[in-house]
Structure formats: C-alpha cells, structure tokens
Amino acid sequence: MNQTRQQSVIPGVCFRSRMYILLAVLLLIGCGPAFAQLVTSVDSIGIVVSDLDRAVDFYSNVLSFEKVSDTEVAGDDFEHLEGVFGARARVVRMKLGDEHIELIQYLAPKGRPIPVDSRSNDHWFQHIAIIVSDMDKAYERLREHHVQFASTGPQRIPDWNKGAAGILAFYFRDPDGHNLEILWFPPDKGNPKWHKPTDRLFLGIDHTAIVVRDTETSLKFYRDALGFKVAGEGENYGTEQEHLNNVFGARLHITSLRAAAGPSIEFLEYLTPRDGRPFPPRLARERSLAVADQFDDA
C-alpha cells in the first residue's frame, strides 16, 4: 500500500479516465457524442476539507478508513478542471472495504466553510452512507468520539415501507461539518456483500446521496446523458424520517441510480417541505463533496 507523498499535474481533461460529475456535462460537449452514456463505475467520492491531517485522523481512527496515497496537484490543467485560478491541492485517497474517498485540502486558494445553519433539505446537501455490521456498536463508537449529531439518534424505517423496512440509519458530521450516514441492513435488504461474516464494524460505502430540486430534471443528466441505471425508487416519510433528517414534515422521493460498479447515487427530492435553499451562485465549483466516475475511453 503506497502512502508516500507525490507531486503531479493533472493532464488534459478530455483524456482523463476519472473526472468529477460536476464537470461531466462540459466534457461530454467538449469531447463529442462518443462519450454519451459511457460511465462504467463510480470510482471515489471527493470531500474538500480545511485541515487534511485532522480529516485523515478522523476517517481512519473513528471510521476505520485506510490511507492509500498522498498527492499534491497543481498546474494550468488542474486550474481549468476545477475552475479555480491558482488552485493547488493536497489529496489523500482512503479506502473502506471496496470503496474509496478522496480527502482534498486546497493549499491555495482557501475556500469557504459549509454554512453553519445548513439543513438536510438544502440543495448543497450530500452525504456518504457507510454500512455497519452492528448499529448499536457503531453508534456507541461515534458517541465515544463525540461526533456532531445531525439526526436525533438512530432511526428504524417502519414496516409499512416495504422497500426499506427494518433498515437502521443515523446522520452525523465530520470535523468540517460534512454529513455522513451509518446504515445497517436487515438480512433481506442491501447488497449481499454487506451480509458476509466479518469482525469489522465499518464495512464500506453503499451510496452517496444528494438533494435534488426535481427528480425528472436530474434523471435527464445522470440517466440519459451519463448512463446511470435506475435501481429503485420510493417515498419515505413519517416521524422516523423527520428525526433522521432533522427536518419537520420531511417527505422524500428517493431514487437510486447505479453504474456497473462502485457506490450508487441516491437522489433525495423533498416533496415537503419545499423551503430548501438553492446553491449560492459560486458554490457549484466549491461544493464540499463531489463524485469521481470512470468513463469508457472508447
């Protein structure tokens, strides 16, 4: 396992096999129609942090991620890829089970923090869902490390919700305020790999969830342009959902999309309340979490 610091420059974006979804529409336009519907996997989820060493300590010591690499990136192509003049970043890639995250600290220029009054229905909301083998033990582990709660406590999806009945979930935040979720699946739910015998507590990343304003509009991009397949959908509501999201009256239309490999992407459209705040004009390029895809290079 390589844990050495490396320094590199990102090559031209049309020839990269990994890219952020936030820029994929530009790449499709710039590289022509041959790139349509060629996402083959979700490779990693990027998380912008203010203090990389602190973040690495949290994800490794609290959530059991393993450090894979430590790299610095800079240069003209990286500036254009990120849309940030003078960008220089340190990136640590970490692994949990089969899935990866990339923790990114901008050495220059410094970005803005997540708004302290952020709510789960704001349109910049995004989380990663970490599967656990035992919810009680995982919740106790988080409490021992004094994590910031986003839910009031672990919630059980009620039996009337046939597609998600019995799932246990809890929202919390990392040191920078990024939303995270721990999930436990009952035997009849989830990917079979989450039910293999193990002595590990934190198993891997099932999905990344993003709030969308309109599901059909988002499907035109993720499904029709990028080629993700809809894996399932449903509505969640009730007191359990309200206390999971910490949003009174929460009623969500949830859509799960998958590529051939990697974590899924989950749309969270709030049917009620509809007062989630939109992206500030420049936040799209400074978004705290992003997703890197694998594209077929045919």
Secondary structure, DSSP 4 states (H G I P E B T S, - for coil): ----EEEEE---GGG-SEEEGGGHHHHHHHH-GGGTT-EEEEEEEEEE-S-HHHHHHHHHHTT--EEEEEEEEESHHHHHHHT-TT-EEEEEEEEETTEEEEEEEEEES--PPPPTT--TTSTT-EEEEEEES-HHHHHHHHHHTTPEESSSS-EE--TT-TTTTT-EEEEEE-TT--EEEEEE--TTSS-GGGGS--S-SEEEEEEEEEE-S-HHHHHIIIIIIT-PEEEEEEEEESHHHHHHHT-TT-EEEEEEEE-SBS-EEEEEEEEE---PPPPPTTHHHH-SEEEEEEE---
